[in-house]
C-alpha cells in the first residue's frame, strides 16, 4: 500500500508497499525500511519519518553504500 494515509489523516505517509519481506540484512525489499523503522513508525514524529524516507531512497538508489 504505497503511501498509505495515516489514521489521523495528517503527517508523513508510510512508504509501505504491502510486500513486507525482509532481506538477509533486515531491510524490507518493498519499502527499504529496516525492521526497527517499520516497528516504530507509529511513534516517530514527522521529522523522524522524513529522515527515514530519505534513507530509504538512498538505500534503494545506492545499495552498496547505504545497505549496512
PQR file with spaces between the fields and no chain letter, atoms N, CA, C, O and H, PARSE charges and radii, in Angstrom:
ATOM       1  N    UNK     1       0.857   -1.174    0.000 -0.4000 1.5000
ATOM       2  CA   UNK     1       0.000    0.000    0.000 -0.0000 2.0000
ATOM       3  C    UNK     1       0.896    1.228    0.000  0.5500 1.7000
ATOM       4  O    UNK     1       1.160    1.806    1.054 -0.5500 1.4000
ATOM       5  N    UNK     2       1.343    1.610   -1.123 -0.4000 1.5000
ATOM       6  CA   UNK     2       2.246    2.745   -1.251 -0.0000 2.0000
ATOM       7  C    UNK     2       1.596    4.016   -0.735  0.5500 1.7000
ATOM       8  O    UNK     2       0.486    4.375   -1.129 -0.5500 1.4000
ATOM       9  H    UNK     2       1.129    1.141   -1.980  0.4000 1.0000
ATOM      10  N    UNK     3       2.312    4.687    0.154 -0.4000 1.5000
ATOM      11  CA   UNK     3       1.868    5.963    0.725 -0.0000 2.0000
ATOM      12  C    UNK     3       0.496    5.864    1.388  0.5500 1.7000
ATOM      13  O    UNK     3      -0.386    6.689    1.149 -0.5500 1.4000
ATOM      14  H    UNK     3       3.214    4.396    0.473  0.4000 1.0000
ATOM      15  N    UNK     4       0.337    4.860    2.205 -0.4000 1.5000
ATOM      16  CA   UNK     4      -0.900    4.683    2.961 -0.0000 2.0000
ATOM      17  C    UNK     4      -1.135    5.896    3.857  0.5500 1.7000
ATOM      18  O    UNK     4      -0.216    6.345    4.543 -0.5500 1.4000
ATOM      19  H    UNK     4       1.053    4.189    2.399  0.4000 1.0000
ATOM      20  N    UNK     5      -2.326    6.415    3.857 -0.4000 1.5000
ATOM      21  CA   UNK     5      -2.680    7.567    4.677 -0.0000 2.0000
ATOM      22  C    UNK     5      -2.700    7.168    6.143  0.5500 1.7000
ATOM      23  O    UNK     5      -3.261    6.128    6.488 -0.5500 1.4000
ATOM      24  H    UNK     5      -3.072    6.050    3.300  0.4000 1.0000
ATOM      25  N    UNK     6      -2.119    7.948    6.986 -0.4000 1.5000
ATOM      26  CA   UNK     6      -2.135    7.683    8.414 -0.0000 2.0000
ATOM      27  C    UNK     6      -3.573    7.805    8.931  0.5500 1.7000
ATOM      28  O    UNK     6      -4.406    8.483    8.331 -0.5500 1.4000
ATOM      29  H    UNK     6      -1.664    8.793    6.706  0.4000 1.0000
ATOM      30  N    UNK     7      -3.840    7.144   10.041 -0.4000 1.5000
ATOM      31  CA   UNK     7      -5.192    7.110   10.586 -0.0000 2.0000
ATOM      32  C    UNK     7      -5.763    8.482   10.852  0.5500 1.7000
ATOM      33  O    UNK     7      -6.953    8.709   10.635 -0.5500 1.4000
ATOM      34  H    UNK     7      -3.163    6.593   10.529  0.4000 1.0000
ATOM      35  N    UNK     8      -4.932    9.410   11.320 -0.4000 1.5000
ATOM      36  CA   UNK     8      -5.454   10.735   11.637 -0.0000 2.0000
ATOM      37  C    UNK     8      -5.505   11.653   10.414  0.5500 1.7000
ATOM      38  O    UNK     8      -5.964   12.792   10.513 -0.5500 1.4000
ATOM      39  H    UNK     8      -3.965    9.225   11.496  0.4000 1.0000
ATOM      40  N    UNK     9      -5.037   11.165    9.266 -0.4000 1.5000
ATOM      41  CA   UNK     9      -5.097   11.953    8.040 -0.0000 2.0000
ATOM      42  C    UNK     9      -3.997   12.983    7.918  0.5500 1.7000
ATOM      43  O    UNK     9      -3.930   13.681    6.906 -0.5500 1.4000
ATOM      44  H    UNK     9      -4.665   10.240    9.186  0.4000 1.0000
ATOM      45  N    UNK    10      -3.132   13.104    8.911 -0.4000 1.5000
ATOM      46  CA   UNK    10      -2.050   14.088    8.894 -0.0000 2.0000
ATOM      47  C    UNK    10      -0.710   13.388    8.878  0.5500 1.7000
ATOM      48  O    UNK    10      -0.627   12.174    9.063 -0.5500 1.4000
ATOM      49  H    UNK    10      -3.187   12.537    9.733  0.4000 1.0000
ATOM      50  N    UNK    11       0.332   14.157    8.658 -0.4000 1.5000
ATOM      51  CA   UNK    11       1.669   13.639    8.813 -0.0000 2.0000
ATOM      52  C    UNK    11       2.240   12.976    7.580  0.5500 1.7000
ATOM      53  O    UNK    11       1.636   12.961    6.508 -0.5500 1.4000
ATOM      54  H    UNK    11       0.265   15.144    8.508  0.4000 1.0000
ATOM      55  N    UNK    12       3.426   12.428    7.773 -0.4000 1.5000
ATOM      56  CA   UNK    12       4.152   11.768    6.702 -0.0000 2.0000
ATOM      57  C    UNK    12       3.550   10.385    6.493  0.5500 1.7000
ATOM      58  O    UNK    12       3.343    9.637    7.448 -0.5500 1.4000
ATOM      59  H    UNK    12       3.917   12.440    8.644  0.4000 1.0000
ATOM      60  N    UNK    13       3.276   10.060    5.262 -0.4000 1.5000
ATOM      61  CA   UNK    13       2.641    8.789    4.934 -0.0000 2.0000
ATOM      62  C    UNK    13       3.659    7.660    4.911  0.5500 1.7000
ATOM      63  O    UNK    13       4.829    7.860    4.585 -0.5500 1.4000
ATOM      64  H    UNK    13       3.443   10.668    4.486  0.4000 1.0000
ATOM      65  N    UNK    14       3.197    6.488    5.259 -0.4000 1.5000
ATOM      66  CA   UNK    14       4.046    5.310    5.270 -0.0000 2.0000
ATOM      67  C    UNK    14       4.429    4.917    3.841  0.5500 1.7000
ATOM      68  O    UNK    14       3.599    4.995    2.935 -0.5500 1.4000
ATOM      69  H    UNK    14       2.246    6.325    5.524  0.4000 1.0000
ATOM      70  N    UNK    15       5.694    4.492    3.634 -0.4000 1.5000
ATOM      71  CA   UNK    15       6.110    4.051    2.315 -0.0000 2.0000
ATOM      72  C    UNK    15       5.779    2.578    2.052  0.5500 1.7000
ATOM      73  O    UNK    15       6.198    2.027    1.034 -0.5500 1.4000
ATOM      74  H    UNK    15       6.368    4.429    4.370  0.4000 1.0000
ATOM      75  N    UNK    16       5.042    1.942    2.945 -0.4000 1.5000
ATOM      76  CA   UNK    16       4.736    0.517    2.821 -0.0000 2.0000
ATOM      77  C    UNK    16       4.106    0.207    1.467  0.5500 1.7000
ATOM      78  O    UNK    16       3.197    0.901    1.011 -0.5500 1.4000
ATOM      79  H    UNK    16       4.702    2.389    3.772  0.4000 1.0000
ATOM      80  N    UNK    17       4.614   -0.859    0.832 -0.4000 1.5000
ATOM      81  CA   UNK    17       4.094   -1.308   -0.457 -0.0000 2.0000
ATOM      82  C    UNK    17       3.334   -2.627   -0.320  0.5500 1.7000
ATOM      83  O    UNK    17       2.887   -3.203   -1.312 -0.5500 1.4000
ATOM      84  H    UNK    17       5.352   -1.423    1.203  0.4000 1.0000
ATOM      85  N    UNK    18       3.196   -3.093    0.908 -0.4000 1.5000
ATOM      86  CA   UNK    18       2.476   -4.324    1.151 -0.0000 2.0000
ATOM      87  C    UNK    18       3.268   -5.586    0.833  0.5500 1.7000
ATOM      88  O    UNK    18       2.692   -6.672    0.763 -0.5500 1.4000
ATOM      89  H    UNK    18       3.560   -2.626    1.714  0.4000 1.0000
ATOM      90  N    UNK    19       4.580   -5.460    0.641 -0.4000 1.5000
ATOM      91  CA   UNK    19       5.423   -6.619    0.358 -0.0000 2.0000
ATOM      92  C    UNK    19       5.822   -7.289    1.670  0.5500 1.7000
ATOM      93  O    UNK    19       5.681   -8.502    1.824 -0.5500 1.4000
ATOM      94  H    UNK    19       5.047   -4.577    0.698  0.4000 1.0000
ATOM      95  N    UNK    20       6.312   -6.502    2.597 -0.4000 1.5000
ATOM      96  CA   UNK    20       6.621   -6.932    3.960 -0.0000 2.0000
ATOM      97  C    UNK    20       7.481   -8.195    4.029  0.5500 1.7000
ATOM      98  O    UNK    20       7.147   -9.150    4.731 -0.5500 1.4000
ATOM      99  H    UNK    20       6.427   -5.516    2.471  0.4000 1.0000
ATOM     100  N    UNK    21       8.579   -8.184    3.297 -0.4000 1.5000
ATOM     101  CA   UNK    21       9.544   -9.277    3.319 -0.0000 2.0000
ATOM     102  C    UNK    21      10.915   -8.692    3.590  0.5500 1.7000
ATOM     103  O    UNK    21      11.348   -7.770    2.898 -0.5500 1.4000
ATOM     104  H    UNK    21       8.850   -7.409    2.726  0.4000 1.0000
ATOM     105  N    UNK    22      11.606   -9.224    4.600 -0.4000 1.5000
ATOM     106  CA   UNK    22      12.925   -8.720    4.957 -0.0000 2.0000
ATOM     107  C    UNK    22      14.007   -9.523    4.246  0.5500 1.7000
ATOM     108  O    UNK    22      13.903  -10.741    4.102 -0.5500 1.4000
ATOM     109  H    UNK    22      11.255   -9.973    5.162  0.4000 1.0000
ATOM     110  N    UNK    23      15.045   -8.821    3.805 -0.4000 1.5000
ATOM     111  CA   UNK    23      16.191   -9.495    3.208 -0.0000 2.0000
ATOM     112  C    UNK    23      17.116   -9.999    4.322  0.5500 1.7000
ATOM     113  O    UNK    23      16.792   -9.861    5.502 -0.5500 1.4000
ATOM     114  H    UNK    23      15.129   -7.831    3.922  0.4000 1.0000
ATOM     115  N    UNK    24      18.247  -10.573    3.960 -0.4000 1.5000
ATOM     116  CA   UNK    24      19.159  -11.149    4.942 -0.0000 2.0000
ATOM     117  C    UNK    24      19.804  -10.113    5.861  0.5500 1.7000
ATOM     118  O    UNK    24      20.405  -10.477    6.872 -0.5500 1.4000
ATOM     119  H    UNK    24      18.510  -10.685    3.002  0.4000 1.0000
ATOM     120  N    UNK    25      19.687   -8.835    5.524 -0.4000 1.5000
ATOM     121  CA   UNK    25      20.235   -7.774    6.372 -0.0000 2.0000
ATOM     122  C    UNK    25      19.157   -7.076    7.204  0.5500 1.7000
ATOM     123  O    UNK    25      19.448   -6.095    7.889 -0.5500 1.4000
ATOM     124  H    UNK    25      19.198   -8.540    4.703  0.4000 1.0000
ATOM     125  N    UNK    26      17.923   -7.567    7.153 -0.4000 1.5000
ATOM     126  CA   UNK    26      16.849   -6.992    7.955 -0.0000 2.0000
ATOM     127  C    UNK    26      16.189   -5.772    7.352  0.5500 1.7000
ATOM     128  O    UNK    26      15.608   -4.958    8.070 -0.5500 1.4000
ATOM     129  H    UNK    26      17.686   -8.364    6.596  0.4000 1.0000
ATOM     130  N    UNK    27      16.274   -5.637    6.026 -0.4000 1.5000
ATOM     131  CA   UNK    27      15.673   -4.499    5.317 -0.0000 2.0000
ATOM     132  C    UNK    27      14.513   -5.016    4.477  0.5500 1.7000
ATOM     133  O    UNK    27      14.629   -6.059    3.834 -0.5500 1.4000
ATOM     134  H    UNK    27      16.746   -6.298    5.443  0.4000 1.0000
ATOM     135  N    UNK    28      13.410   -4.303    4.476 -0.4000 1.5000
ATOM     136  CA   UNK    28      12.250   -4.695    3.682 -0.0000 2.0000
ATOM     137  C    UNK    28      12.564   -4.524    2.197  0.5500 1.7000
ATOM     138  O    UNK    28      13.082   -3.490    1.775 -0.5500 1.4000
ATOM     139  H    UNK    28      13.315   -3.455    4.998  0.4000 1.0000
ATOM     140  N    UNK    29      12.245   -5.549    1.415 -0.4000 1.5000
ATOM     141  CA   UNK    29      12.512   -5.486   -0.024 -0.0000 2.0000
ATOM     142  C    UNK    29      11.476   -4.632   -0.755  0.5500 1.7000
ATOM     143  O    UNK    29      11.651   -4.322   -1.934 -0.5500 1.4000
ATOM     144  H    UNK    29      11.824   -6.389    1.758  0.4000 1.0000
ATOM     145  N    UNK    30      10.411   -4.255   -0.071 -0.4000 1.5000
ATOM     146  CA   UNK    30       9.386   -3.421   -0.690 -0.0000 2.0000
ATOM     147  C    UNK    30       9.581   -1.934   -0.450  0.5500 1.7000
ATOM     148  O    UNK    30       9.536   -1.136   -1.386 -0.5500 1.4000
ATOM     149  H    UNK    30      10.269   -4.507    0.886  0.4000 1.0000
ATOM     150  N    UNK    31       9.800   -1.560    0.815 -0.4000 1.5000
ATOM     151  CA   UNK    31       9.881   -0.138    1.155 -0.0000 2.0000
ATOM     152  C    UNK    31      11.281    0.315    1.566  0.5500 1.7000
ATOM     153  O    UNK    31      11.512    1.509    1.763 -0.5500 1.4000
ATOM     154  H    UNK    31       9.837   -2.208    1.575  0.4000 1.0000
ATOM     155  N    UNK    32      12.213   -0.624    1.697 -0.4000 1.5000
ATOM     156  CA   UNK    32      13.609   -0.331    2.043 -0.0000 2.0000
ATOM     157  C    UNK    32      13.811    0.186    3.467  0.5500 1.7000
ATOM     158  O    UNK    32      14.866    0.735    3.785 -0.5500 1.4000
ATOM     159  H    UNK    32      12.025   -1.593    1.537  0.4000 1.0000
ATOM     160  N    UNK    33      12.812    0.014    4.316 -0.4000 1.5000
ATOM     161  CA   UNK    33      12.998    0.367    5.723 -0.0000 2.0000
ATOM     162  C    UNK    33      13.580   -0.829    6.471  0.5500 1.7000
ATOM     163  O    UNK    33      13.378   -1.979    6.079 -0.5500 1.4000
ATOM     164  H    UNK    33      11.955   -0.432    4.058  0.4000 1.0000
ATOM     165  N    UNK    34      14.308   -0.542    7.555 -0.4000 1.5000
ATOM     166  CA   UNK    34      14.803   -1.597    8.425 -0.0000 2.0000
ATOM     167  C    UNK    34      13.704   -1.973    9.408  0.5500 1.7000
ATOM     168  O    UNK    34      12.754   -1.220    9.623 -0.5500 1.4000
ATOM     169  H    UNK    34      14.472    0.392    7.873  0.4000 1.0000
ATOM     170  N    UNK    35      13.852   -3.147    9.994 -0.4000 1.5000
ATOM     171  CA   UNK    35      12.817   -3.674   10.878 -0.0000 2.0000
ATOM     172  C    UNK    35      12.448   -2.703   11.998  0.5500 1.7000
ATOM     173  O    UNK    35      11.266   -2.511   12.281 -0.5500 1.4000
ATOM     174  H    UNK    35      14.623   -3.759    9.820  0.4000 1.0000
ATOM     175  N    UNK    36      13.445   -2.090   12.636 -0.4000 1.5000
ATOM     176  CA   UNK    36      13.143   -1.159   13.725 -0.0000 2.0000
ATOM     177  C    UNK    36      12.393    0.076   13.217  0.5500 1.7000
ATOM     178  O    UNK    36      11.561    0.630   13.936 -0.5500 1.4000
ATOM     179  H    UNK    36      14.405   -2.246   12.406  0.4000 1.0000
ATOM     180  N    UNK    37      12.674    0.502   12.005 -0.4000 1.5000
ATOM     181  CA   UNK    37      11.981    1.663   11.423 -0.0000 2.0000
ATOM     182  C    UNK    37      10.521    1.330   11.134  0.5500 1.7000
ATOM     183  O    UNK    37       9.636    2.168   11.302 -0.5500 1.4000
ATOM     184  H    UNK    37      13.349    0.052   11.421  0.4000 1.0000
ATOM     185  N    UNK    38      10.283    0.105   10.700 -0.4000 1.5000
ATOM     186  CA   UNK    38       8.905   -0.340   10.440 -0.0000 2.0000
ATOM     187  C    UNK    38       8.143   -0.459   11.759  0.5500 1.7000
ATOM     188  O    UNK    38       7.022    0.032   11.892 -0.5500 1.4000
ATOM     189  H    UNK    38      11.002   -0.577   10.563  0.4000 1.0000
ATOM     190  N    UNK    39       8.773   -1.120   12.728 -0.4000 1.5000
ATOM     191  CA   UNK    39       8.117   -1.377   14.013 -0.0000 2.0000
ATOM     192  C    UNK    39       7.789   -0.094   14.773  0.5500 1.7000
ATOM     193  O    UNK    39       6.778   -0.021   15.471 -0.5500 1.4000
ATOM     194  H    UNK    39       9.683   -1.518   12.620  0.4000 1.0000
ATOM     195  N    UNK    40       8.645    0.914   14.634 -0.4000 1.5000
ATOM     196  CA   UNK    40       8.465    2.156   15.395 -0.0000 2.0000
ATOM     197  C    UNK    40       7.825    3.292   14.601  0.5500 1.7000
ATOM     198  O    UNK    40       7.719    4.405   15.117 -0.5500 1.4000
ATOM     199  H    UNK    40       9.467    0.855   14.067  0.4000 1.0000
ATOM     200  N    UNK    41       7.401    3.049   13.379 -0.4000 1.5000
ATOM     201  CA   UNK    41       6.861    4.096   12.519 -0.0000 2.0000
ATOM     202  C    UNK    41       5.764    4.900   13.211  0.5500 1.7000
ATOM     203  O    UNK    41       5.716    6.124   13.086 -0.5500 1.4000
ATOM     204  H    UNK    41       7.487    2.145   12.961  0.4000 1.0000
ATOM     205  N    UNK    42       4.897    4.223   13.930 -0.4000 1.5000
ATOM     206  CA   UNK    42       3.754    4.916   14.546 -0.0000 2.0000
ATOM     207  C    UNK    42       4.152    5.851   15.678  0.5500 1.7000
ATOM     208  O    UNK    42       3.377    6.739   16.033 -0.5500 1.4000
ATOM     209  H    UNK    42       4.936    3.229   14.032  0.4000 1.0000
ATOM     210  N    UNK    43       5.336    5.678   16.254 -0.4000 1.5000
ATOM     211  CA   UNK    43       5.752    6.556   17.349 -0.0000 2.0000
ATOM     212  C    UNK    43       6.715    7.652   16.899  0.5500 1.7000
ATOM     213  O    UNK    43       7.006    8.570   17.666 -0.5500 1.4000
ATOM     214  H    UNK    43       5.965    4.956   15.965  0.4000 1.0000
ATOM     215  N    UNK    44       7.207    7.566   15.676 -0.4000 1.5000
ATOM     216  CA   UNK    44       8.093    8.603   15.163 -0.0000 2.0000
ATOM     217  C    UNK    44       7.307    9.871   14.846  0.5500 1.7000
ATOM     218  O    UNK    44       6.146    9.805   14.441 -0.5500 1.4000
ATOM     219  H    UNK    44       6.971    6.820   15.053  0.4000 1.0000
ATOM     220  N    UNK    45       7.941   11.022   15.031 -0.4000 1.5000
ATOM     221  CA   UNK    45       7.302   12.275   14.630 -0.0000 2.0000
ATOM     222  C    UNK    45       7.558   12.494   13.131  0.5500 1.7000
ATOM     223  O    UNK    45       8.285   11.722   12.506 -0.5500 1.4000
ATOM     224  H    UNK    45       8.884   11.076   15.360  0.4000 1.0000
ATOM     225  N    UNK    46       6.969   13.532   12.569 -0.4000 1.5000
ATOM     226  CA   UNK    46       7.083   13.771   11.123 -0.0000 2.0000
ATOM     227  C    UNK    46       8.525   14.010   10.674  0.5500 1.7000
ATOM     228  O    UNK    46       8.912   13.602    9.579 -0.5500 1.4000
ATOM     229  H    UNK    46       6.378   14.159   13.077  0.4000 1.0000
ATOM     230  N    UNK    47       9.308   14.661   11.506 -0.4000 1.5000
ATOM     231  CA   UNK    47      10.710   14.884   11.149 -0.0000 2.0000
ATOM     232  C    UNK    47      11.445   13.553   11.043  0.5500 1.7000
ATOM     233  O    UNK    47      12.160   13.305   10.073 -0.5500 1.4000
ATOM     234  H    UNK    47       8.994   14.993   12.395  0.4000 1.0000
ATOM     235  N    UNK    48      11.263   12.700   12.045 -0.4000 1.5000
ATOM     236  CA   UNK    48      11.923   11.394   12.044 -0.0000 2.0000
ATOM     237  C    UNK    48      11.471   10.552   10.848  0.5500 1.7000
ATOM     238  O    UNK    48      12.287    9.886   10.211 -0.5500 1.4000
ATOM     239  H    UNK    48      10.681   12.901   12.833  0.4000 1.0000
ATOM     240  N    UNK    49      10.185   10.582   10.548 -0.4000 1.5000
ATOM     241  CA   UNK    49       9.667    9.839    9.397 -0.0000 2.0000
ATOM     242  C    UNK    49      10.274   10.358    8.101  0.5500 1.7000
ATOM     243  O    UNK    49      10.617    9.579    7.211 -0.5500 1.4000
ATOM     244  H    UNK    49       9.522   11.123   11.065  0.4000 1.0000
ATOM     245  N    UNK    50      10.405   11.668    7.999 -0.4000 1.5000
ATOM     246  CA   UNK    50      11.014   12.262    6.813 -0.0000 2.0000
ATOM     247  C    UNK    50      12.455   11.826    6.634  0.5500 1.7000
ATOM     248  O    UNK    50      12.899   11.560    5.517 -0.5500 1.4000
ATOM     249  H    UNK    50      10.127   12.300    8.722  0.4000 1.0000
ATOM     250  N    UNK    51      13.190   11.753    7.749 -0.4000 1.5000
ATOM     251  CA   UNK    51      14.579   11.307    7.688 -0.0000 2.0000
ATOM     252  C    UNK    51      14.670    9.835    7.269  0.5500 1.7000
ATOM     253  O    UNK    51      15.568    9.451    6.519 -0.5500 1.4000
ATOM     254  H    UNK    51      12.829   11.969    8.656  0.4000 1.0000
ATOM     255  N    UNK    52      13.745    9.030    7.753 -0.4000 1.5000
ATOM     256  CA   UNK    52      13.713    7.623    7.353 -0.0000 2.0000
ATOM     257  C    UNK    52      13.412    7.502    5.863  0.5500 1.7000
ATOM     258  O    UNK    52      14.019    6.685    5.169 -0.5500 1.4000
ATOM     259  H    UNK    52      13.016    9.342    8.362  0.4000 1.0000
ATOM     260  N    UNK    53      12.485    8.308    5.373 -0.4000 1.5000
ATOM     261  CA   UNK    53      12.175    8.265    3.944 -0.0000 2.0000
ATOM     262  C    UNK    53      13.382    8.651    3.096  0.5500 1.7000
ATOM     263  O    UNK    53      13.601    8.083    2.026 -0.5500 1.4000
ATOM     264  H    UNK    53      11.993    8.971    5.937  0.4000 1.0000
ATOM     265  N    UNK    54      14.159    9.611    3.569 -0.4000 1.5000
ATOM     266  CA   UNK    54      15.392    9.979    2.848 -0.0000 2.0000
ATOM     267  C    UNK    54      16.345    8.792    2.796  0.5500 1.7000
ATOM     268  O    UNK    54      16.942    8.508    1.757 -0.5500 1.4000
ATOM     269  H    UNK    54      13.982   10.073    4.438  0.4000 1.0000
ATOM     270  N    UNK    55      16.483    8.106    3.921 -0.4000 1.5000
ATOM     271  CA   UNK    55      17.378    6.944    3.966 -0.0000 2.0000
ATOM     272  C    UNK    55      16.874    5.817    3.070  0.5500 1.7000
ATOM     273  O    UNK    55      17.674    5.117    2.449 -0.5500 1.4000
ATOM     274  H    UNK    55      15.998    8.337    4.765  0.4000 1.0000
ATOM     275  N    UNK    56      15.563    5.635    2.997 -0.4000 1.5000
ATOM     276  CA   UNK    56      15.044    4.573    2.134 -0.0000 2.0000
ATOM     277  C    UNK    56      15.383    4.842    0.672  0.5500 1.7000
ATOM     278  O    UNK    56      15.686    3.919   -0.084 -0.5500 1.4000
ATOM     279  H    UNK    56      14.913    6.204    3.501  0.4000 1.0000
ATOM     280  N    UNK    57      15.331    6.101    0.285 -0.4000 1.5000
ATOM     281  CA   UNK    57      15.685    6.451   -1.095 -0.0000 2.0000
ATOM     282  C    UNK    57      17.165    6.177   -1.358  0.5500 1.7000
ATOM     283  O    UNK    57      17.525    5.676   -2.423 -0.5500 1.4000
ATOM     284  H    UNK    57      15.086    6.851    0.899  0.4000 1.0000
ATOM     285  N    UNK    58      18.012    6.502   -0.402 -0.4000 1.5000
ATOM     286  CA   UNK    58      19.442    6.230   -0.545 -0.0000 2.0000
ATOM     287  C    UNK    58      19.712    4.729   -0.596  0.5500 1.7000
ATOM     288  O    UNK    58      20.526    4.268   -1.395 -0.5500 1.4000
ATOM     289  H    UNK    58      17.719    6.910    0.463  0.4000 1.0000
ATOM     290  N    UNK    59      19.030    3.973    0.255 -0.4000 1.5000
ATOM     291  CA   UNK    59      19.198    2.517    0.249 -0.0000 2.0000
ATOM     292  C    UNK    59      18.772    1.913   -1.083  0.5500 1.7000
ATOM     293  O    UNK    59      19.384    0.962   -1.570 -0.5500 1.4000
ATOM     294  H    UNK    59      18.369    4.348    0.904  0.4000 1.0000
ATOM     295  N    UNK    60      17.726    2.469   -1.660 -0.4000 1.5000
ATOM     296  CA   UNK    60      17.233    1.966   -2.937 -0.0000 2.0000
ATOM     297  C    UNK    60      18.186    2.330   -4.078  0.5500 1.7000
ATOM     298  O    UNK    60      18.473    1.490   -4.931 -0.5500 1.4000
ATOM     299  H    UNK    60      17.229    3.241   -1.265  0.4000 1.0000
ATOM     300  N    UNK    61      18.672    3.556   -4.102 -0.4000 1.5000
ATOM     301  CA   UNK    61      19.477    4.044   -5.219 -0.0000 2.0000
ATOM     302  C    UNK    61      20.958    3.678   -5.110  0.5500 1.7000
ATOM     303  O    UNK    61      21.629    3.499   -6.126 -0.5500 1.4000
ATOM     304  H    UNK    61      18.439    4.238   -3.409  0.4000 1.0000
ATOM     305  N    UNK    62      21.469    3.566   -3.882 -0.4000 1.5000
ATOM     306  CA   UNK    62      22.899    3.307   -3.668 -0.0000 2.0000
ATOM     307  C    UNK    62      23.079    2.162   -2.666  0.5500 1.7000
ATOM     308  O    UNK    62      23.619    2.371   -1.580 -0.5500 1.4000
ATOM     309  H    UNK    62      20.924    3.712   -3.056  0.4000 1.0000
ATOM     310  N    UNK    63      22.637    0.970   -3.019 -0.4000 1.5000
ATOM     311  CA   UNK    63      22.658   -0.126   -2.041 -0.0000 2.0000
ATOM     312  C    UNK    63      24.050   -0.500   -1.556  0.5500 1.7000
ATOM     313  O    UNK    63      24.190   -0.935   -0.413 -0.5500 1.4000
ATOM     314  H    UNK    63      22.199    0.800   -3.902  0.4000 1.0000
ATOM     315  N    UNK    64      25.086   -0.351   -2.378 -0.4000 1.5000
ATOM     316  CA   UNK    64      26.427   -0.719   -1.954 -0.0000 2.0000
ATOM     317  C    UNK    64      26.958    0.181   -0.853  0.5500 1.7000
ATOM     318  O    UNK    64      27.807   -0.232   -0.064 -0.5500 1.4000
ATOM     319  H    UNK    64      24.972    0.002   -3.307  0.4000 1.0000
ATOM     320  N    UNK    65      26.466    1.401   -0.797 -0.4000 1.5000
ATOM     321  CA   UNK    65      26.932    2.365    0.196 -0.0000 2.0000
ATOM     322  C    UNK    65      26.023    2.388    1.430  0.5500 1.7000
ATOM     323  O    UNK    65      26.507    2.452    2.559 -0.5500 1.4000
ATOM     324  H    UNK    65      25.776    1.737   -1.439  0.4000 1.0000
ATOM     325  N    UNK    66      24.699    2.337    1.209 -0.4000 1.5000
ATOM     326  CA   UNK    66      23.738    2.514    2.307 -0.0000 2.0000
ATOM     327  C    UNK    66      23.031    1.237    2.713  0.5500 1.7000
ATOM     328  O    UNK    66      21.953    1.293    3.305 -0.5500 1.4000
ATOM     329  H    UNK    66      24.305    2.285    0.292  0.4000 1.0000
ATOM     330  N    UNK    67      23.603    0.105    2.414 -0.4000 1.5000
ATOM     331  CA   UNK    67      22.956   -1.172    2.735 -0.0000 2.0000
ATOM     332  C    UNK    67      23.588   -1.816    3.951  0.5500 1.7000
ATOM     333  O    UNK    67      23.767   -3.032    4.006 -0.5500 1.4000
ATOM     334  H    UNK    67      24.479    0.059    1.933  0.4000 1.0000
ATOM     335  N    UNK    68      23.925   -0.981    4.926 -0.4000 1.5000
ATOM     336  CA   UNK    68      24.574   -1.533    6.123 -0.0000 2.0000
ATOM     337  C    UNK    68      23.560   -1.856    7.197  0.5500 1.7000
ATOM     338  O    UNK    68      23.929   -2.329    8.272 -0.5500 1.4000
ATOM     339  H    UNK    68      23.780    0.007    4.881  0.4000 1.0000
